[in-house]
Amino acid sequence: MLLTASFDILREPPYLSVMIGVLFGVIARVLMLQTDYRQYPTYPHGKIIHIALGIIAAGLGALVVPALMNKEYTAVTFLALAAQQFRDVRNMERQSLMQVEDLELVPRGAAYIEGIAMVFEGRNYLVIFSSLVSSGFAYLFAWYWGALAGILSLIVVFLLKSGKSIGHIAKVELADIRLDGPDLYVGNVYIMNIGLRDDGDIISREGRGILLHPKNASSKVTLSNLGQRQALLHNVSVILGVYRDSGEPALLPLAKLDMENGVLALFTLPRLKDPAKIKEVVSGTPILENAVRMPKDHTS
């Protein structure tokens, strides 16, 4: 009898809608959780932390509509508390990545780290969105409408999961590396001065050059951002490997801008030298949100 009564309670609209909301919120967080070339979050403890926070976010989002419909307006103030908690998540991610930054052969850069931290904060808000939508439709209409709304919200979450990449704003082209005496060039773009002949021999053998041609004026400004350049170099070095060790400044991948036309030249030392893979990795590098600029021409 007690078990039957418990199931009857769960079938009531508030409980059923909250359960549906929590379910779709957790599914949304799992869909957005992956460990890739950025090597974060770590497995298993990093994922456990983010799944636990996702459950909390899903619960908060699922309770909003039932609380409002029952005139429990003070319950909505928990969303403000959740926002503070998720800002703390952003700080946690930033601090964790900054602590290991010095251990990278090719650093991510502060802008890339801030972008990753921003993503983890934003994804918790997407979890709240998914759980709120599915819970709201289940409470106001019927459970199957809540399930349908939850599926549609998952599609929206998937579309908002990732932003644009370098391939959207620039044409990627492989270029020759040449040494003019001690001076290193990628195409016609000067990179640096090579002091030692041994370093020059390694660079001639292992180095690869890439030119990024911006598609418009806004793309030029984005590619000129120092944080975006460092993100490009880090991605190539992590995914394709890098031919260098600590204490070898001459073998550090670099990016230089052609001041005349805005073309960005990358000097890299990848272990995997497949031209198609190099272009794919460069094209797939995400555009950092804090590197995006959209200048407009103004005429008097």
N, C-alpha and C positions, 0 to 999 in steps of 0.2 A: 504493500500500500504506500509506504513512504517513497519507494523508488518511483512508483507511478505518479505520485504527486509531484515529485521533483521534475519529471519529464513534462508534466502539464504546465509547470511554472516556466520552463524553458521555451514552451511553445507560445507564451504570451508575447505580444508585440515588443515591449521594451527589451526583454531578454533576448529574443530571437534577433532583433535588429542589431543589438550590441554584438552578439556572437558573429553575425554575418560581417559586420564592420571590422571586428578584430581579425577575422579570417582573411579578408581581402587586404587589410593593411599589412598583415604579416607576409602574405604572398607577395605583395608589392615590394616589401623590403628584401625578401629573399631574391626576387628577380633583379634587384639593383645591386646585390652583393656579389662581388667577384674579386678574386685575386689574380692579377695579371702581371704584365711586365713592370708595373710600378711597385710590385712586391708588397702591396698593402691593400686591405688589411691582412695581417698574418693569420696563419692557420695553426691551431684551431682557436686560440684565445681571442685574437682580434675579431674573428667572425662571431664568436659567442657574445662579445660586448655589443656589437652592432645589431645582432638579432634581438638581444634583450632590450636594447633601446627602441628597436622597431616595434616590439610588443607593447611597450609603454606608450609609444606614439599612436599605435593603432587603437589602444584602449581609450586614450584621450579623444581621438577623433570620433570613435564610435559612440561616445557618451554625449556629444554636443547636442544633436537633434532631440533625443529623448529628454535631456535635461531642460532644453528650451521649451519643449511642448508641455512639460510638467511644471513650468514656471520656476524652475530651479536655476535662476539666473546667476547665482553665485558660483555654480559649478563651472561656468564658462571661464571664470578667472584662472582655472587650472591651466588654460591654454597659455596664459602669460608666463606661468611658472615653467611650462614645457619649453617655451621659447628660450628662456634663460638656460635651461638644462642643455638644449641643443647648441646654444652658443658655447657652453662649456665643452661640448663634444668637439666643436670646431677648434677650440684652444688646445684640447688634448691631442688632436691629430697634428696640429701645427707643431706643438712642442715635441711630440714623438719623432716626427720627421726631421726636425731641426737638429735633434740630438744625434742622429745617425748621418747627417749630411756630410760631415768631415770624413766619413768612411767610404764615400763613393769615389771611384776613380774619375768619373765625370759628374760633378754635382748636379742636382736638380735645379737649384736656384731658388731664391726666396719667393719669386712670383709663382713658380710651379707648385711649391709647397702650399702657398696660400690658396691656390686654385683647388688643390686636392682637399684641403680642409673645408673650403667653401662647399664643395660638392657633397661631402659627408653631412654637413649641416642641412643643406637643401633637400637631401633625399629623405630626411626625417619629416620634413614638411609635406613631401609628396605622399608619404605614408599616411599622414593625417588626412590629406585630401582624399585618398582612396577609401579609407575607412569611413570618413564623414559622408561621402557620397553614397556608398553602398548601405550604410546604416540608416541614412535619412530616407532613402527610397523604400527600404524594407519597413521602416516604422510608419511612414505616411501612406504607403500603398499596400504592398504585399511582399512576402519574402522573395518571391521569384523576380519581382521588379528590382529588389535590392541586389540580387545575384547578377541580373543583367547590367545594372548600373556599375556594379563592382568589376565586371569583365571589361566594360567600356573604360572605366577608370584605369585599369591595368594597361590598356592600350595607350592611353594618354601618358601614363607613367613611363612606359617603354619608349615612347617618342621623345619625352623630355629627359630621358636618362643620360643622353650624350649630346653634346653640342656639335658645332662645326669643326672641321679639321683643316689642316694646311692646304689640302687639295682643293678646298672650296675657294681659296683666295689667291692661290699662286700656282703657276705651272712649274713642275719639278723637272729639272734637266741635269743629267750627269755631265761633268766637265773634266777636262784634263788637268792634272797637277803638273806644274813645271817649276824648275829651279833656275833662276837667272842669277848665277853666282850664289850668294848666300840668301837671296830673296825668294820667298815662296809665293807662288801665284796659283789661284784657282780660276781658270779661264784668264781673264784680264784683270781680276781683282787681287790686289796685294793683300797677303795674309800676315806674314811676319818674316823676321830675319832669322835664318838658321845659322848658328855659330859654329857647330861641329860638323865635320864631314860625315862622320858615322851616323849622326842623326839625319842628315840629308839623304844618305843611302837608304835608311829605314823608311823615311817618308816617301821617297821615290818608289820603293817596292810595295809598301803596305798602304800608303795613303790613297784616298779616293776623294774627288771633288764633286760638289753638288751646287747647282745654281737654282735659285728660286726667283722666278719672274712674277712680280705682283700683277694682278689682273686689273686693279684700279688704284686710285689715289688713297683710299682708305686702307687697302691691302699694303701699300708701301709703308704707311705709318705703323701698322701692326707688325710687319716683319722687322721694322727697325727697333722694336722694343727689345731691350736687353734680356728681359725675362723670357720672352718668346724664343729668342735665339738659343738661350741656354737650355730650354725645354727640348728644342730640336736636337741639340747635341747629345743631351742625356738619353733621349729615346733611341737614337741611332746606336749609341754606345751600349745601352742595356740590352736591346733586342738583338743586335748583330754582333755584340762583343766589341772590345776595344783593345788594340795592340799597344798597351802601355802598362807601366807599373808606377808606384809612388816614387816621387823624387825625380821625375823626368819631365820637366816643364816644356821641353821642346816637342814632346809627343802628346801634348794636350790638344784635343780637338778644339777648333776655333771657328767663329763666324764673323765675317766682315761684310760691311755694306758698301756697294758701289754708290758713291755720293751723286753720280751724274744721273743715273736712271732708277735707283732704288732697288736694284737686283741684290739679293742676299746670297753670298758665297759661303758654303760650308766646307771646311777641311776636316775630314774624319779619317779614322784608322780602324775600320771595321774588320773583325775576324772573318765574318761571312761577306764575301765580296760579290755576290750575285747582283748584277745591276738591277734586275727587276725587283728583288727584295729591298734593295736600298731605296728605290723610288717609292715602293709601297709603304715602307716604314716612315719616310719623310712625309709623304702625302697624308698618312693616317695620324700624324701627331696632332693632338687636340689644340685648338686655339684657346689660349688663356683668356679668361674673361677680363682680367685686369690689363690685358694687352690690346684689347679691341679699341680702336679709335675710328671715328667716322667724320673726318673733316669735310667741310663743304667750301666751295669757292664762292666768294662774295665779290660782286662787282659794284662799283659806285656809280 
